[in-house]
Protein backbone atom coordinates (compact mmCIF):
# COMPACT_ATOMS: atom_id res chain seq x y z
CA UNK A 1 0.00 0.00 0.00
CA UNK A 2 1.17 3.56 -0.71
CA UNK A 3 0.73 6.72 1.34
CA UNK A 4 0.75 9.96 -0.64
CA UNK A 5 0.91 13.27 1.21
CA UNK A 6 -0.04 16.29 -0.89
CA UNK A 7 0.51 19.86 0.31
CA UNK A 8 -2.31 22.02 -1.06
CA UNK A 9 -2.78 25.79 -1.06
CA UNK A 10 -6.22 27.39 -0.89
CA UNK A 11 -8.21 25.13 1.46
CA UNK A 12 -10.03 27.32 4.00
CA UNK A 13 -12.73 25.10 5.53
CA UNK A 14 -14.31 21.66 5.77
CA UNK A 15 -16.14 22.16 2.49
CA UNK A 16 -12.80 22.76 0.74
CA UNK A 17 -11.59 19.44 2.20
CA UNK A 18 -14.69 17.71 0.80
CA UNK A 19 -14.12 19.15 -2.69
CA UNK A 20 -10.55 17.82 -2.73
CA UNK A 21 -11.56 14.40 -1.33
CA UNK A 22 -14.41 14.01 -3.84
CA UNK A 23 -12.18 14.98 -6.79
CA UNK A 24 -9.57 12.40 -5.77
CA UNK A 25 -12.18 9.65 -5.23
CA UNK A 26 -13.66 10.36 -8.69
CA UNK A 27 -10.24 10.19 -10.37
CA UNK A 28 -8.67 7.21 -8.57
CA UNK A 29 -9.63 3.95 -6.79
CA UNK A 30 -8.26 4.96 -3.36
CA UNK A 31 -8.60 3.09 -0.05
CA UNK A 32 -8.81 6.29 2.00
CA UNK A 33 -8.42 10.02 1.49
CA UNK A 34 -8.43 12.68 4.21
CA UNK A 35 -7.79 16.39 3.93
CA UNK A 36 -7.02 19.03 6.53
CA UNK A 37 -7.39 22.72 5.75
CA UNK A 38 -5.54 23.61 8.97
CA UNK A 39 -2.50 21.54 7.93
CA UNK A 40 -2.94 22.39 4.25
CA UNK A 41 -2.56 18.77 3.23
CA UNK A 42 -4.31 15.71 1.89
CA UNK A 43 -3.28 12.14 2.72
CA UNK A 44 -4.17 9.36 0.28
CA UNK A 45 -3.91 5.62 0.93
CA UNK A 46 -3.95 3.50 -2.21
CA UNK A 47 -3.08 -0.02 -3.33
CA UNK A 48 -1.58 1.10 -6.65
CA UNK A 49 0.70 4.03 -7.44
CA UNK A 50 -1.03 7.20 -8.64
CA UNK A 51 0.27 9.19 -11.59
CA UNK A 52 1.45 12.52 -10.17
CA UNK A 53 0.50 14.47 -13.30
CA UNK A 54 -3.06 13.13 -13.25
CA UNK A 55 -3.37 13.79 -9.50
CA UNK A 56 -2.17 17.38 -9.94
CA UNK A 57 -4.66 17.89 -12.77
CA UNK A 58 -7.55 16.49 -10.69
CA UNK A 59 -6.75 18.85 -7.81
CA UNK A 60 -6.04 21.85 -10.07
CA UNK A 61 -9.48 21.37 -11.66
CA UNK A 62 -11.06 22.10 -8.25
CA UNK A 63 -9.34 25.50 -8.08
CA UNK A 64 -6.75 24.57 -5.44
CA UNK A 65 -2.99 24.49 -6.01
CA UNK A 66 -0.68 21.54 -5.35
CA UNK A 67 2.48 22.79 -3.63
CA UNK A 68 4.28 19.46 -3.19
CA UNK A 69 3.74 15.73 -3.22
CA UNK A 70 5.45 12.94 -1.29
CA UNK A 71 4.91 9.19 -1.67
CA UNK A 72 6.05 6.43 0.67
CA UNK A 73 5.22 2.79 1.40
CA UNK A 74 2.47 2.44 4.01
CA UNK A 75 2.20 -0.33 6.59
CA UNK A 76 -0.94 -0.46 8.68
CA UNK A 77 -0.07 0.03 12.34
CA UNK A 78 -1.88 -1.03 15.47
CA UNK A 79 -3.64 -4.10 16.73
CA UNK A 80 -5.15 -5.17 13.41
CA UNK A 81 -2.00 -4.57 11.36
CA UNK A 82 0.01 -7.41 12.91
CA UNK A 83 -0.15 -9.57 9.80
CA UNK A 84 -2.67 -12.06 11.12
C-alpha positions in Angstrom: 0.0 0.0 0.0 1.2 3.6 -0.7 0.7 6.7 1.3 0.8 10.0 -0.6 0.9 13.3 1.2 0.0 16.3 -0.9 0.5 19.9 0.3 -2.3 22.0 -1.1 -2.8 25.8 -1.1 -6.2 27.4 -0.9 -8.2 25.1 1.5 -10.0 27.3 4.0 -12.7 25.1 5.5 -14.3 21.7 5.8 -16.1 22.2 2.5 -12.8 22.8 0.7 -11.6 19.4 2.2 -14.7 17.7 0.8 -14.1 19.1 -2.7 -10.6 17.8 -2.7 -11.6 14.4 -1.3 -14.4 14.0 -3.8 -12.2 15.0 -6.8 -9.6 12.4 -5.8 -12.2 9.7 -5.2 -13.7 10.4 -8.7 -10.2 10.2 -10.4 -8.7 7.2 -8.6 -9.6 4.0 -6.8 -8.3 5.0 -3.4 -8.6 3.1 -0.1 -8.8 6.3 2.0 -8.4 10.0 1.5 -8.4 12.7 4.2 -7.8 16.4 3.9 -7.0 19.0 6.5 -7.4 22.7 5.8 -5.5 23.6 9.0 -2.5 21.5 7.9 -2.9 22.4 4.3 -2.6 18.8 3.2 -4.3 15.7 1.9 -3.3 12.1 2.7 -4.2 9.4 0.3 -3.9 5.6 0.9 -3.9 3.5 -2.2 -3.1 0.0 -3.3 -1.6 1.1 -6.6 0.7 4.0 -7.4 -1.0 7.2 -8.6 0.3 9.2 -11.6 1.5 12.5 -10.2 0.5 14.5 -13.3 -3.1 13.1 -13.2 -3.4 13.8 -9.5 -2.2 17.4 -9.9 -4.7 17.9 -12.8 -7.5 16.5 -10.7 -6.8 18.8 -7.8 -6.0 21.9 -10.1 -9.5 21.4 -11.7 -11.1 22.1 -8.3 -9.3 25.5 -8.1 -6.7 24.6 -5.4 -3.0 24.5 -6.0 -0.7 21.5 -5.3 2.5 22.8 -3.6 4.3 19.5 -3.2 3.7 15.7 -3.2 5.5 12.9 -1.3 4.9 9.2 -1.7 6.0 6.4 0.7 5.2 2.8 1.4 2.5 2.4 4.0 2.2 -0.3 6.6 -0.9 -0.5 8.7 -0.1 0.0 12.3 -1.9 -1.0 15.5 -3.6 -4.1 16.7 -5.2 -5.2 13.4 -2.0 -4.6 11.4 0.0 -7.4 12.9 -0.1 -9.6 9.8 -2.7 -12.1 11.1 
